[in-house]
Amino acid sequence: MKIEELIGLLKKGESEEVEFKTSFTKDIAKDVCAFSNTVGGEIFIGIDDKGGVVGIKDENIEQKVSDILSSVHPHPSVKMERLGISDKEIFHINVSASDKLHSQGNIVHIRIGRNNRPLTTQEVIEKAAESAIVFFDELPSEAPQEAISLPLVKKYLEKRKEERGVKSMGSVEENLTRLKITKKVGSIMRPTNAGLLFFSESAQDYISNARVRIVWFESEEMERYTDSREFGGAICKMVDDLEDYFSKNLKVLGAGMAGWKRKEFMEYPMEALREAIINALIHRNYFDPSEVQIFIFPSKIVIKNPGSFPLGVTPDAPEHKPRNPLLAQYMYDMGYIEKYGSGINKIKEACRVHPIAGVEFILKPYRTEVVFKKEKEFKLDEVDQKILRILRKMESATSTEIGEEAGLSKVSVVKRMNALVIIGAIRKAGKGPATRYSVGGKG
């Protein structure tokens, strides 16, 4: 660590990621455990609570720290170094965030603010799920095997063959254990949680939080709502029902040509909403008792999903690391999703080309929020008017030709052209580089 960085940390004081110790104590093992289980952190020995340098004189401090860290399981990832400052020496321990669940003395600690806190049994289970150590969907449920709908299993097998070319082997019943829809517990066959969520019409009777609640608010202050409803059933049914709900209730802003067909444009990109809802249902933490919530405001839609992104996965660096691998596989087999983190990229791309909607991913320790915002209104400014004058003069043009004439980048032109298509001011024909625009409708 550079001395400038160290001085900066000392000035800021202790925090969720920084701990000061005046001298070596055995509590350092607890600190390392807590940092490993959250976002990582820095421990400085030889610093008082106010950030003052008191220094160390212990020649064997490396060995002492190594010895006490043997009580942390599994072994944490740490780096240790001696640093000189103000003619004194301090000892620095850098702790990396871990994708494992660490305990010290058989107790799991996490870092909350400037303190460490032991987790309850339920919290340990939830944390294990967050760390993808325990897969909820692979565990057997308490439901009877009869809760599985054989017609839904048959539909899945047929759809898998259609979408992925995978032929089923044996009868529908014989595929239950092969596909981990059911699992033997002692002498009794039980649905797995994945089997129950995907192939039962009454999953919520056994997994009550496996539902989605929509609340439509009149204002951003959430004082009054105009609609509140609950969606349940098998996961695919919820996805289809929610898509139908948004199709019927969101505003249609206009229409444009998609190839030879006229396509309606909604106030939010439907493909992005659908993808976000699918992600919420298959990647959520089902150990968390909360349900998936969708709040609709005049200027935004917020999808709140229990569970954060797995360690090392972010909206900027998505990858296929499912919290519920069986659910992800079932959805992939039926053509609802593609693997390898493509869903987030689809959401971002759909919002990028949409003229008014943007998207923001808000990651919290135990929750993910996907926020679709209306970023601008439909108002023709001077640049839009200029583009319309150019099109009237040219009658038909590509985005490149319009950009050259208007002095705009192609990206800027395409976004404006999409907005003008939606409100009916211009027409769009063709695909890719052959796409051409002409004046039509309003204008």
C-alpha positions, 0 to 999 in steps of 0.5 A: 500500500502506498503511503498516500493511500494509507494517510487517506484511510487514516483521515477517513477513520474506521468504516465498514471496510477499515478497522484500527487496532492499537495492538495485536488481539485475538479478535483480529480473527473475527475481523478477518472472518467478517470482512471475508463474508462481506466486501473485504477490508483493511486491518491496521495494527498500531493505529488508535481509534481516532486514526493516530499512529501509535506503532508496533514493536512486536517482531513476531506479529506475522506469526501471531496473526497467522496462528490466530487465522487458523481458527477461520474456516475455510482459510481466508485470503489475506495479504500482510505487510509492514508499513512505516509512517511518522518514524513508526511501524504499523502492520497492515492486513488486507482481507479479500471478499470471498465467495465462500462462507467463513466461520471463526470458532464455528460462528459466522460473522459479517461486517455491519458498519464499524462492527462485526455481527454473528449471524443467526441460523436462518441468516447463515442459510441465506448467506450460504445461498447468496454465496452460491454454496447451497442451491435452494432449487436442488433441495427436496421440498415438503410437498407430496409428489402429487403436487407435480403436474404431469401435463406441465412436465409433458409440455416442458419435454415437448418444448425442449425438443422444439427449442433445443432438439433434445429428445426425452427418454422414457415416459413422463414419470421416468423423467421426474428423477432424471431431470431432478424434478423429484428426489428420494428422501428416505423411502418417499419421493419428494419434489425438489424446490425447482420441480415444485416452482416449475412444474406445480400449479400450486407452488405457493402452497408450499413456497409462499414467497414464490410470487410476484406483487405489483403495486401501481402508485399515483405519485413518486411519494407512494402515498396512494396506489391505483392497483395492487395484485399478486401473481402466482402459479408455476414460474412460466405462468407467472412470466406469461401472465406478467407479460400480458399484464404489462402489454395491456396496461402500459401506454402505446406511444406509437408504431413503426415498421419492423420489416414488413410488419407494423410494430407498436412501441410501448413506453418501456421496452417490453423485451427488457421488462420480460428479461428482468422479470425472468431474472428476478424469478430464477436468480432470486434468493428463495431462502429470503422470505420476501417476494419479488415486488414490482412498483410502478410510478409515473416516471419509472418501474422498479423491480425489487428482487431478493438476493444480490448478484453472486460475487464477481458478477456485476451488470458491467461484467455479467456471466452465467453463475446462477443461484438456482441452476436447475431453474435456469436450465429449465428456462433455457430448455424452454427457450425463455432465456439464453445462458452466459449472462446474455439477459443483462446485455439484452436489457441494456441494449433494449433500453439503449435503442428505446427513445425514452427509457433507460435502465439502472441496476442497484445492487445491495447486500441482500437485494437487487433493484432494476429501475427502468426510468423515463429519461426524456419526454417526446418533444421535438427540439430544433435538432429534430425539426432540422432532421425533418427538414432534411428528410422532406428535402431528400425524401428518403435517406439513411442514418449516415446520410442524415448524420452527414447533413445534420452534423450529428454522429450516427449513434445520436441520429439513430436514437432520434430517428427511433423516437421520431418513428415512435411518434409517427413523424417518420417512417422506417423501412429496411434492415441494418445498413439498408435501413432508410427513413422518410417523412410520414404521418405527423410532421 
